[in-house]
Every structure is written in C-alpha cells, then in structure tokens.
Amino acid sequence: MPLTILSDSDVRTLLHSLTRQDIHDLQQSLADALHYYSTSTTEDTNGCCSSYQPMRTALKRSDGQTTLFMPASSNDGLGVKIVTLLEPGGGSVDASPISSFDSLSLSSTSTPSASSSNTAFDVPADIPPSVDSSQKEITAFRTALASTMLFKKRTNVHDLVVFGAGKQAYWHIRLALLLRGPEIHHLNIINRTFDTAHALIERLYNPSVTPAPFSTINVSTVETADLARPKISILTPSHNEYARLLKSTVRASSIIFCTTPSLVPLFPAEYLTNTEGRKKGRYIAAIGSYKAHMVELHPDILRQAVAPQHGHHHHKHAQQGGAVVVDSVEACLKEAGEIIQAGLGGREVVEVGELVMLKRDAERRRLQAKGQGVGLDGSGVELGGGKKMKGADGKEHEADSGLTEWLQRGNVIYKSVGLGLMDVVVGGDLVRLADERGVGTIIENF
C-alpha cells in the first residue's frame, strides 16, 4: 500500500490551487462530519460521533518538551495530530505566549521550537495512509473552512473586519474572498504592526512571492484571477486617531473575524451592545483565544447575545438568536475564555453541526426547490435540517425559518477552539486531492 507524504511546500501549493468549487466541496465534507459529531450516538455506529473523539493527551518531559497527542475518528478511519513544544529554558508550556496550535510549524533548527504532523492510521484497505508534515498551514485552513460556513450564507458581507495578520487571518480573508469576493466592498485589517498586515496583503495577492518591503503593494493579475480586490485599509494602535477609527470600523462592519491570542477584549463591548451598535446584524467569528484566561470579545457581548428577547422594542435592533454557536459544546465550556468568563452554560451554546444540512439533504432540497428561488446556493453548505411543517393555513412552511433568518441576517457569534476531527477530515480530503493532482511524495509498498 502506498504512503502519501505532503511537505510544507506541497501543502501550500495544494491549498493555493483550490478553486471556489473545491472550497465548497471541502466545506461540505467538514460540515457533514460536524453534523454527525453533533447528532450521532454510538448506536448509529458513525465514526464522527462525539463519543469516539477522545480528549488530547499531554506528555511532559523534564527538559521542558511537551508532546500533545490528539487522536480523532472519522468515517474514513482514525487519525492523530501530534504537536511537540520545546520551551525556552525548559519552562512550562502554559507560560509560553504561543498563539494557539495554528501557529505551530515544522522546525529543524536547534532553537526553541514547535513541530506538528497529522497522520492517518487504521484506515480501510482501499484508503492509503498519509502524513501531512505541515499542520501549521492546514490548521489555519481548516479553522477558516469552519468559520466561513455561516459566513457563506450571510445576506450582507460588504464590510469585513479582521483582527490579526497571521496565518489564521490570512486564510479567513482568502476563503472569504474566494466565496463571496465580489460582494465584499471593504476589507479592514486591524493589527498591532503595519508591516505585518502589509505583508499579509502581499502574500494574499502574490502567494508564491516573498513580500516586498513596504512602499507599494504589488498585485499580480495572473495569480489572483479568482481573488476579488475590495478596498483595503490597515489600522494599527499607533494611529493618532486609533480609538475613533476602531469604533467607526467595528460599528460599520457586517463581518468580524477575530484571529488573535489576546488576553483582553479587542474592543469595548459598548461598540456593539448599545443602541447604535445593535442596529446592524453581524457575523462574528472568534477563533484566536483557546484558554480560559484568553478573550477576544468582551463577555458582555456574549451575554447580550444569549439574553431573552422581548416582543416590543423602542429602538430598532438586529435579531439575536439566544445562543452562541460553537464547534464543540464540551470543548468550549472548558477552554473558550469568552464562554467561560461570560458565565454561559450548555443551554446557551449550540454546535454548528446542528445548524447545517448534510450534503444529501441539501442536494435533495435543491432538486425539490428548483426554479422556486428559495435561497439555496448551487453547491456548498446549506442551513437547517431540511424539514418542513404544516402551518395554520394548511400549507407547508420551513420549520426552521426563524433560525435561518437569524443565521443569515441577525447577530451571530461563532466561537471555535478546534477539534481533532476537523484535522483528520480536512487532512484526509486534502491528501485525496493531492493524489489526484500529483502533489506530494508517494512511497510505494509502504
């Protein structure tokens, strides 16, 4: 049986070759896995069931090295993500300012480092094993793939705000532009340093070229034929009107991606919680913080999102859903600082897997609704469970019409800390694409 190995360069080449349709297909595959994770039981014998996803194990050595083993089960078999952290001076891993596992990379130097890999094993006989040595890139990609599921269905994506300028920010922006590029009018990047944000933009439009020194932004038409070019602005704290511009930028946003390992809120809660801030519906994805003491969003924003709604309001405001959307209830209640500090419980969070259709249900709905203009896309992830109910008028209506309205137009917060299942599913799909396209190294008779 052949073994497929994808190097860091192979992964970058593969990811940057993906088309909009490829993203739709990969996103739907991940959505199916997350749906099964949220809805299956052990009686269903589904490999993605949450009961088959063990907690990660940490092996700490006296020399300061910590290795994390994150096994996961999917319907294609089993896999494991292995992350090794080497701390300066042999200190505790928790003391390091490492910005989540998305920042880990394969290092061959003798300096303090972190390396990771994704390995598939115990897979069915017709599926060859594989090793992805570039989990840094894949982790950022799969996180953005999940974050943009709900983004894909938003009614308004005109003003996109991104906090951070690392790999997570890069892939969230790239997928947003691939999925809804012509509809994004403004892209605002808010980061501590201007040069880092400038380099991100250079990489975005010239992915195979080393970013040029700050002076101009060179955009290659050939390499970015499928990538839209909205009006781009960079905002840093060094700007003498930072506070005013931060407030106006956040208030004007329709989409916010938070991709930083921040220990404090990225902006004051009242920007979004007061009367003016509540007028506009927004989709906010917070994926940068991953420990109880870390927060990107002020807890008051989450508290307002889950507060009971009253029938009459003196002021116009966007719909709230009464819950925060998460990748995993169990993981977020234990690790997501925003959820913990806001004091939210299991009844106030809902898994994204419960909100998306399986591919088969989405395709059935498209056939049934053909030519009726019911808001379904030609391909990719769709919202809802695909069920209908009879109303008082005797006609069939969508049972989840209120839910869909909230997810498409209301104030929606998505919080993710990551799942090993996401790595295994997306990693497996990428290996299959690599084999089809001749990317990577194959060892025969492994």
N, C-alpha and C positions, 0 to 999 in steps of 0.2 A: 504494500500500500504506500502511495507517495505521501510525503510530508511537505506542506507549503510553508515557507518562511517569508514573512514580509518585513523588510528593514524599514528604518525611519524614512528613507528616501522613497521606497516603494509605496508606503502609506500616503505620503504627501502627494506623490504622482497620481495615485488612485483617487484620493479624495478630491483633488482639484480637477479631475476629469469628469466628475459626476455632473450629469445634466439635471434639469428640473424634474424630469420623469424619474430619474434614478433616485432623487431625494424623496419623491412621492412613494416609490416602492419600498425604500428602506424605512421610511417613516411608518408606513402601513404595517410592515413586518414587526417593527418595535411596538406599535400600538396594539397589534394582536397579542404579543407577549405580555404587555402590561395589562391588557383586558383579562387575559387568563390568570395572571398573577392576582388580580383583584377579585375575580369572581369564581375561580375554580376551587374545588375541595379535593381532598385526597381520594374521594370516591370517584372523581372524574378521571383519575389517572392521567392528568395533564401535567407535562413536565415543567410548565411555567408556574404551577401553583405555588403560592407563598409558603406553604408548608415544606416545600422542597428547597427553599432558599435559606441555607444556614447563615448564622452570623459570622462575621470575619474573625479570624484568629490572629493574634499578635505574638510573635516570638522575639523576645528582647534578650540581647546578649550584654555581657558586662563591658564590652568595648564600645557601647553606645549604638550598635547596629540593631535596628528593628526591622523584622520582615513581617509583612502582613499577607495573609492568605485569604482570598475572597472567593470561595467556590460558589458556583451557581449552576442551576439546572434549567435547561430549555427543552423544547420538543425535539431538538436535534441531538441531544445528548448532554454531557456535562462539560464544564469549563472552569478555569480558575484564573483569577487575576492575582499576580504576585508582585508586591511592591516592597522594595528594600530601601530603608532610610539609614544613612550614615550621618550621625550628628557631629558637629564640631566639638572636639574635646570630650566626646563620649557622654554628652548630656542627654537628658530625657527627650524623647521625641515630641512630647507635648510642649516643650519650651521653644521649639523651632517655629519661626514665622513662615512656614511653608504654606502656600496659598492653595490648599486642598490638593487632592491627588491629581487634579488636572494639570498641575504644574510639574509633575514628575517626568523625568526623561532618562533615557539610557546614557550612562556616562562611563567612559573608560579611563578617566583621569584619577589621580590619587587624592584629589581634594575631596572634602565632604560632599557627598552626592546622594542622589536618589535614582533608582532604576526600577523599571516595571516591565512586565510582559503579560500577555494574555494567551493562554494555552488551552486548546480543546483536547479532551481525552475521553475515553469510554464512549465514543460516538458510534452510531450504527455503521455496519460494514460498508455501506455504499457512500459514506461521507468520510473523506480523507481527513486526518488530523492536521492541525495547523499551529503555528506560533506567530503571534504578532509582537515584535520587539518594540513597537512604537506606541505604547499606551498613552503617552503624553498627548499626541495628536488625536488618537481615537477617543479618548475620554472626553476631550473638549467637543469633538464632533458629535458623539452620541448624546451628550448633555444638551447641546443645541438642537439636535434632532427631536428630543422630547419636548424641549421648551417651545419649539415652533409648531407643535401640533395644534395647540389652541390659537396661536398667532395666525396660522394659516386660514382660520375661519373667521377672523375678526372683520367687522364691517369697515372700520376706519383704521388704517395703518399709516396715515400721512406723515406723522411726526414721530420719528424713532429716536429715543434717547438711550445711550449705552454708558453705563458707569464701568470704567476699566478699559484696559487696552492690551490685555494678554491674549492667550490662545482662546480662552472661553469667549471673550469679546469678539475676537476675530471670527470664530465660527458661527456665533449668533448673528453677526452682521452679514456674513457671507450667505448663510441659509435664508435669512430674511430677504436679501436682495434677489436670490435665486427664485424664491417662492412668490414674492409679491413686489418685486423691484419697481415696476412702472408706477405703482400706487404710493410708493414712499417718496414724499416730496423733500423732507428734511431729515438728515442724519446728524445727530448731535452726540459727540463723544466727550464725556466728562472724565478727566483723568488727572492724576497728581502732576504728571510731567507732560509738556507739549511734545517733546521729541519722541517719546514712546508712542503717543497717539498718532503722530505724523508717520512713524514707521509702520504702524498698523495699516494706515491708508495706502501707503506704498505697496505693502505686501498684498493687500486686498486686490489691487488692480494690476499688480505685477508679481504674481505668486512665485515665479521661478527666478526673480531677480533680487539681488541684495538691495535693501532700501538705500536710496541716495541720501546724502547729507541734506539737512534742512536748507531749503532755498526755494525749491519748486517741487510740485507733485507731478510726477510723470505718469500718465495713464496710457497703457498700451491697448490700442483698439483691437488688435488681433487676439490677445489672450483673454480679453474680457468681453467678448461679443455677447455673452448671455448675462452679463452682470450690469444692472442698471446703475446710473450715476446721479443720485439725488444731490441736493445742495448740502455740503458737508461743513460742519463747524466743530471746532475744538475748544473746550472750555477747561481752564485749569485754575486752581486756587490762587495762583499768582496774579491773576487778573484783578485790577484795582476795583472792578465792579462785580466781583465774583458772586457775592451774596444776591444781588439784584438779578443777575443773569441766570443764576442757578434756579431761583424761584420762578422766573418767567419761562425758562426752558422746561422745567418739570410740569408747570401748570399747562403749558401748550402741548404736552406730549399726549400721544394716543397709545404708544407702546413704550415700556421701560424695561431694559434688560440690565440687571444688577449682577456683575461678574467679579466682584472683589472679595477678598478675605477680610472684610472690615470688622473691627471690634466696636464701632459706633455707627449709628444711623448715617446714611449718606446724605440725607436732607431732613429738615424739620418735618414733623408729622403734619403740622397745620397747613403745609403746602397743598395737601390732598384731603385733609379732614374737615376743613372749614367750609362754609357755604360756597365760596368761589371755587375751591378745589374739587368739590363734589359734583359740579355741573356736568363734567365730561366723563364719559366712560373710558376706562383704560385697561389695558392688559399689562400686568407687571410680573415678570419672571425673575425671581431671586434665587440664584444658584451658587453664589460665591461663598457664603458662610456655611460651615459644616460642623460647628461645635456649639455647645450650649452658651458659651460666653461671646459668641460672634453674632453680629447683626448687621444687615444692610438696610433693612426697613425698620422704622420706629415701631415698637409694639402697638402703639395707639392706632396705627394704620390697619393692622390686622384685627384689632378689637372692633374697630368700626365696621370692617368687612363682614364680621360674623354677628353684629348686633341685630336684634329683631327689628323688622321694618314695620312702620306704622302706615295705615291706609291713607292718611292725609298729611301733606307737607306744605308749608308756606312757601318753600323755595324749591325750584326745580333741581333735581339731582339724578345722577345715573343710578341704575338699578344695582343693588347689592344682592349677592347670592346666598348670604347667610353661612358661607363656608369658605375656607381657603383650600385650594386644590394642591395636592402633594403627589409625589411619585410613590411614596410608601408611608402609610399612617404610622406603622410601627417605628420605622427609622426616623421620621421627622419628629415624633413625640419625644424621642430620645436624644436626637442630635441637632435639630434645627433651632438655632438660638432665637429666631423671631417667634417661632411657635411656642417655645418654652417660656420666653420672657413675657409673651402676651397672655400666658396662662390658658392657652387653648387646650381643649380635650378632644377625645376621639369623635364626639358628635359634631365638632366644628371644623373638621377637615374631611375632605373627600379625595379619593385617589383618582388620578387622571384616567386610569384604566377603566373606571366605572363610567366615564363620560364619552368614550369613543367607541365607534362601531367596529366589529370585526370586518375584515375585508369581504367575506362572503355576504354579510348583511348589507354592507354599503353597495356592493355590486347589484344585489337584488333590488335595493331601493332605487338605484339609478335606472334599472330596467322598468320598474313599476312607474317611475315618475318621468319617464322620457317625454320631453316636449311640454311638460307641465310647469317648468320654471319654479321648482320648489326650493332652490338654494343649494342644490348639490353640485359639487365640482365634478369635472370629468374623471378625475382619479385622485388618489390620496385619501388621507384620514377624514372621516366624517364624524359628526357629533351625534350622540343619542344612541338608544338601544334598538332602534328600528321598529318599535312597537306603535300601534295605533289604538285608539279607543273611541267609542261612540259618545257623542255629546248629546245635549238635550234636544237638539234638532234632528236627531236620528242619523246624522252624518258622521263619518269617521274623521277624527282630528288627530294631530300628533300629540301623543301622551306627554311628551317632554317639550312642548312648545315654549313654556316659560323658562325651562332650563336652557334651551337653545338660545332664546332671546338674551338671557343673562350672559352666556358664554360669548356671544357674538357682539353685544353692544354694551353690556354693563361693566362694572368694576370687578375685575377678576385678578386674583393674586395666585400665582403658581410658585410653590416652594419645592426645591429638589435638593437632596443630599446624595443622590446616586444609589444605584443598585448594581450588584454584580451581574444580575440577569441582563441588564442593559448592555454591559460589556460583551457578554457571551453572545447575545443575539446579534448585535450590530457587528461584532468582530467576525462572527460566522458568515454573515451576509457579505461583508467586505472581502473575505477570503474567496468566496464563491465568485464574486465579480472579478477578483484578481486572476483567478484561474481562467475565467472566460476571456479575459483581455490580455493574458500573457504577462502579467505583472508579478514580480516576486521570484523566489528561488524554490525549485521543486527538487526534493531528494527522493529518487525512486527507490522502491523496495525498502522503505523505512521499517 
